[in-house]
Amino acid sequence: MTTRLGFGMCGPRPGGDDEPRAAQRSGPGRADDRGAHPRTARPPRPPLPELPSPSTGSDQVEPYLDIGQLDPSGRTSARPLLHRLGWPPGHRITFDVAHGTITVRFSPAGRHTIGATGLLAVPAAVRQLCNLVVGDLVVLLADPGRDLLLIYPARTVAQLLADQFAIGDGS
């Protein structure tokens, strides 16, 4: 009988000393000497969803995305996006709500304006229609090609992504 010191194992190796170590092991379904259950293979991951090809050309302008948080006055910082849209402080705008999405557009006759520090004040009536309260996160999407800003409650975007994952998962 052979003793292998330092490994806590006594006795000859299975298959003798001439057998390579790789031959001593079997695949993922093997059961070891302790009576463990064979391992089961993981199911393959679903394929990633395909994204649409990006638009190219001189007439295509990319939309820009940001995240903001509503302060106690219903304002959120949107400076970078407002700059991309070319909307300076004092710029007149209107708010529309449809399907939980707030659409902000330039309007010379708009009742609201961009704040002096680049803050966007979402009117209380608009916040109520979208169930937005102080501290809520919002996803802001500036589309310079259409000269508009879209505001989505972050929970709406999260639900949309969760639903998309469930569709892609086959559930």
Phi, psi and omega in degrees: 000138182259139177248129177255110183281148176085353180246354179069026182228130180244151177108167181290152176292144177300133179084003178086170182287345182277342184284130178296152182298323181298328181285340180285336181264152173241181187292191185295347181266009184286151173253135181275183185292344183274003177083021180292157179284147177296147178288147175257145180286144177289144176291150180294148178288146177292153180293151177290147178294147179274131178272149178294152178296140179293144177288140178232162179125161184289337182273353181267128178243128182289142172285159180238146186236144176208167177236138178227170178230135181285130176274178182301340178264006180081017180263153174220147179283126180225024185309307183300320181288320178296323177296317179298326179281345183078028181259102180281169174304141181089351178300131183276135184221163173235155178243134173230148178236130175212127177055039177079005179251133177263126177250126179247127182229154172290138175206120179303332180262012182300145181276348184240160179226160174286135181294159183299332181259010179086016176272143179254115180268113178276121182302149182303319181297322179292317179299319181294320179298331181257008180056041178265135178232170180307133178090349179295142174274143177230147176258125183251132180233115178264129178241091182298331180296329179251002178054053178213162178235127177254140179236124179242136169299136183301326180294329177293317179294318179299317179295319178300316179292320178296318178296319179296320179295319180296323178292315181291337181277347181084007180279000000 
